[in-house]
Amino acid sequence: MKAHTLFLTVAGLCSSFANQAAIVELNDDIKLDWGMDAYIRGHAIDASDEESSNGYTSRVRVKTNLIFSDGWSINTRWQGYYDWSGDRRHSGGAGSNYTDGSNADGLSMDLGFVQYADQGLVLRAGRQRADWAYGFNIENDRRDRLLAMKSYQYGNNDQISLLGIYDLRFAESEYESSLDVYDDVHMYALAAVGSHGVVDWGMLWAYFDGGEGNIGDAASGIPQAGYGIDYFHNISPFINVAVNDFSVKAAANVILSDSTDKNGYHTTWGKDGLAGFFETSYQLTPAVKLQAQAIGFIDGGLVGRGFDTYSGLINNSDRNDPSPISRQFFGGLGHENNDGQLYAARIDWQASDQWNIKFAGGQMNIDHNLGSDTDLEATFLDLSTQYQWSKFTDFVVQMSWADKDIDDLAVMAMVNIKYN
């Protein structure tokens, strides 16, 4: 990976960047970087244990970044997200005002931060995007974050970047409750990312500081808040090695905590846990790539909900853009003896400049799912087809099937349009 590409990858910890320039010079000191993207998504699920379901979703996003000549910038992206539900989205039906009722169109700030960038130094504050370890730790999340990053380049396009991060994960003052038992949840992190020849790597240490009252008490009618987090450490390395047509990729999430033992009841990731994955890829021909991966977790180890398991039914549903066909979470919350294994293989065929076809299959096993007495097992198949209509527009159809304890068949179709 070239050094400038790595820099953008590291910056993806907190924000996405444009694939192509759309910058307008407003004057000698200010530039406007703008873009838009949208999708229309439809899905249908034939479930074994409930009625079949289907639905449609629309999302439109508008990005506007003001870039100043002194190194500062204001970066924003606004998002309109809407599940189709009929005229005026509520029981008022046709003829009602769009602001009537509680189901009006949703508009939110997707990204909103200020940034200073100069000579490898980046400082950011505000609502930012978070990614780490190919989605195995976190994928496409949003964080109220302070970030400082310094990048150093050396040798032949080699680079290392050092980061310090603070996230406010839960604000007790913004939580509507008459109960005075909860605490804020803060995350403090140090990270490093490097690119050295054929090797890309990263290492993250994060400490989550919450409170024992956040888990709640069902017997006393006290609900969980702040993700149920008391405290834990998260150590998360990743590595990618690419040599000619062959590459290997791996990551791990190590959780360290004695909160559950100290309190005498389960807290989220309150016990030591481990999760990891290993993936190999081989470019068989210029058009065909073969992939295989193994994923596992022990004692409720952390696996990102947006991680690509090769199945649309399992994970593949990040926090900021959840998938309507994701039916099973593969991962844990720190429960002892909650273990899992997933093995999968995939063929990625670039049939032409316009057509891409992916076919995958695999096997999943989970013991004591999320701390329960339930064991889960499933074999899955997945077929995804993408047609690149133009450099701005593509169409995707995905079919996902799994048997046994998932026992669902789902189809999802999307139209994606993107400029910058």
N, C-alpha and C positions, 0 to 999 in steps of 0.2 A: 504494500500500500504506500503510495507516495505521501510525502510529508504534508502537503497542503490538503490532501484528502483526509488524512488522519486528523488534522486540525478540525475539519468540519465534522468528523465523526465524534470527536471529543465534545465539540460544541453541541452536538445532539443530546448531550446530557440534559440540556436545559431548553433547547429550542430547535425547531427545524429550519433548514435553510433552503433557498430556492434552487431548482435544478437549472434554471436558465435566467438570464438577467432581464429585468423589466424595470429599469431605473430611469427616472426622469429628473433632469437637472432643473430645480426650481429657480436657483440663482447660484452665484459663485460659492456660496457657503452651505447650501442645503440641497440634498437629493431625496427623492421619493422612490422607495422600492415597494412595488405593489404587486398583488396577484390575487387570483380567485380560483377556487376549486369547488366542485359539487359532485354529489352522486345521488342516484335513485336506486334503491335496493329493494328487491322483493324476495320473499322466502316462503317455503312450505315445509312442514315437518309432519311426517307420519310416525307418531309415537306409539309405542306398544302399551304403555300404562295410562294413557290419557287420550283425550280427543285430539284429532289432527288439527293443526293450526297453520295459519298463514298470515302474512302482513306485508306492509310496504313502509319504507322509511326514506325521507329526504334529508339531505344535509347540504348547506351552502356555507362556505367560509370566505372571508375577505381579509386579506393581509395588507396592512399599510405600515411601512417603516420609514421614519424620517431620520436621515443620516446627516450629521453635522460635520463640518470641516475640522472641528476641534477634537474629534475622536468619539464624541458622544452620539447616541442614537436613541430614539423612542420606537419600540417595536411592539406592534399590536396585531392581533388576528381575532376577528369576531366570527362567531359561529351561530348559525340558525339550524336547529335540529328538530325534526318533527316526524312523529309516527302518524301515518295516515289513519284517520278515524272518522271520516265523514264530514259533512258540512259543518263548518265552524267548530269541529273537534269536540263537541259536547252535546248533551241532550237537547239543547235549545234548537238545534237543527237549522235549516236554511232560514235566512232572514235575521238571524241574531248577529249582534255586533261581535267582531273578532275578539274584543276584550271581555266579553261576558263569560262568567264562570271561571273555573280554575284551570282549564285546559287550553289556554290561548297559546299561540305560537311561542316557542322558546328561543330566546336570544341571549347569548352569554359571551363573556370574554374568554376566548380560548387561550390566548397568550397576551401578556401585557407586562413588559419589563423595560427598564432603562439599561443601557449598556455603554461601557467605555472600552474601547479596543485600540491598542497602540503597541507596535513592536513586540508581538507575542503575548502581551498582557490583556486579559479580558476580565472585566468586572461587571457583574449583573445583579439586579435586584428587581423582584416582582414575580409575576405568574409565568412559570417557565415549563418547558417540556423535560421529562426525565426518562432516560433509557440507560440500561446497563447490561452488559454480558449477553448481547444478542437476544435480549428479551427474556433471558432465563431468570434474571433478578427482577427487572421491571421493564415494561414496554409501553411507550407512548402515554405515560402518565403526566399529570400536571401538578406542579408543586409551587407553593409560596416560598420562594427560595432566595437566599443570598449566595453568590458564587464568585470565587476568585480563581483564575486559572493563569498560569504562566507556562508558555511553551518555549522549548529550546531546540534548535536545529543544529545538527552536527554531521560530519561525514558526508556520505553521498545520499542526501535526502532522508537521513535518519532523524528521528525526532522523539522527544519525551515531553510530556505535559504533566504538570503537578496541579492539583486542585484542592481547594478547601470549600466545603459546602455546609450551609445551615438550611434546614427546612422546618417550617412550622407545620406539623402534620395534623394537629388537632388543637383548636382554640376553645377552651372551656367556656370563655366569655361569650362566644357566638353560638353555643349549644343551648337550645331552649329547654330548660328543665328547672323544676323547683327544688331538685335534690342537690345539695352542696357536697357531693362525694367525688366529683371527677377532677382530673388534673389535665393540664395541657400536655401534648405529646410533641417533643422536640427531637429532631434528628441532627446529629453532628457527624460529618464525614470528612475523611481525607482519602484522596485517590491519586493514582498515577496511571498514565497510558503511554505506551511507547510503540514505535515502529522501527525495527532494526532488520534491514534486508528483507528476508522472506517471513519474518516473524512479527506479528502484531500481538500486543498483550495489554492487560490492564489489571490493576489491583485496587480494591475498595475496602476500606474499613468504615463502618458506620455504627454509631451508638444511638439507640432509641431510648429516650427518657420520658416515661409517662407516669402512671400512678396505679397503685394496687386497687383503687376504687373503680378504675375504668372497666374492669371486667363485669361489674354489676353483680346483682344477687337476685336470681329468679325467684327464690323462696320468699324474699322480702319485697318483690315487685319492683326491683331496681334494674332498669335495662342496661345493657352494655353500651359504652360510649368510648370514643377515642380508640377504636379498633380493639378494645380490650387489652391494650398494651400497658404493661408495668415497666419493664426494662429488658433490653437484650442487645448483644453485639452481633453484627452481621459482617462477616469477612467473605468477599466475593472476588476471586480471580477469574480471568478468562485469557484464552490464547488462541491464535489462529496461525497456522503454518501452511504456506502455499509454495509448492515446488512444481514447476511446469504444469502438468494437467492434474496433479494430485494435491489435495488440501485436507487438513484435519483441523477441527475446531472443538474446543472444550471449555467448560465453565463449571464453577462450583459455588454453592451458597452454604456457608458454615454459620450456624446459629449457636451462640453461647449465652446461657442464662440459667440462674437458679431460682427465678421468681416463683415458679409453680411449687417447688419444694418449700420455699420460704413461707409462702402464703397458705399452703395446704390445699389449694384448689388451682384449676387450670387457668393460666393467663396466656394470651396469644404469644407464641414463640417464647414461652417462659421456661422451656427446657432445651438442652443441647439437641441440635438436629443437623442433618446433613442432606444435601441434594447435589446432583451433578449430571452433566450430560457429555457425551462424546459423539462427534459426527465426522464422517469421512465423505469426501466428494471426489469423483473421478470424471474428468471430461473425456468420455469415451471417443467421441467424434466432435467436430465443431458444432454439431447440432444437438448432441445427446450427452446429458450429464447424469451419472448415477450417484445416489446419495443413500447413506445408511446411518442410523443413529441409535444410541442406547441412552435412556434416561432413567434415573432412579432417585428415590429419596428414602431417608431413614428417620424414624421418630418425628414425623410431621414436618420434614424439611421444606424449605421455601422453594417453590417453583412458580415463576411468573405466569399469571393468567393469560398473558398475551403471547406466551412462547409457542413457537411453531412445532407442534407434535406430528405434523404431516396429516392430521385429521381435523376437519372443520368442526367435528363434534366434541373434541377434547381440547381444552384451553383455546388458543387462537382467538382470544377475546380480550383485548386490552381494556383498561379502565376508561379510557377516553372515547373509544369507539367500539363498544361491545357488539359482538356478533350475535344475531338472533338465533343462529343454529348451533351455537356452542352449548352442549348438554351436560358435559362432565368435566369437573375440575380435577386435574391430576396434580397433586401436591398436598401440602399439609399446613397446619397451624400450630405445630409444636406438641402434638399429642404423642405420648410414648407408644411404641409398637404400631404406629401408623406408618406403614412402609409401602412402597410402590415401585414397579418396574414397567417400562414401556420400551419396546423394540419395534423399529419401523424402517422401511426402505422406500425409496422414491425414484422414479424415472422422470427427468425433466427434458422434454423434447421441444426444441425450437424448430417447429416444422417448416416455417418460412419467416420472412421478415414480419409478417402480420400475426401468425398463429403460434401460440405456445400451449403445450399440453403437458400436464403433470398427472402422473398416476402413482398412488402410494398405497401401502398396506402395512399392517402391523398388529401387535398384540399388547394389551394392557392388563396389568394385575395390580390391585390395591388391597392391602390388608388393613382392617379396622379403619375404614374410611372416616376421616376427620374425627377420630377418637371413638367411633361407634363400634358396635359388634358386627357391622356389615362388611363383608369382603366383596369386592367387585372384580369381574373379569369380562373382557370383551376382545373380539377380533374386529378390525376395522379395515375398510377400503375407502379410498378417496380419489375422485377424478375432478380436475380443474382445467378449464379451457379459457384462454384469453385471446381476444382478437383486438389487435392494435389498429383502430380505425384511422387514426392520424397521430401526429406527435402530441396532440392535446387530448384525444378521446380514445378510450378502450372499453370493451365489453368483456365481462367475466361471468362464467357459469360454473358453479361448483356443486358436485353431488357427493354427499358423505353418508356412509352406512356403517353401522356397527351392530353386532349381535349380542346375545346373552344379556348381561346386566345393564347395558345401554339400550340395545334393541330398538334403534331409531334409524329412519331414513330421512335425510333432509336435502333440499335443493335450494340454492341461493343464486340469484342473478343480479348483476350490478352494471350500471352505466357510470363510468367515471370520466369527468372532464376537469382538466387542470391547466391553468396558465400561471407559471411561476409559483 
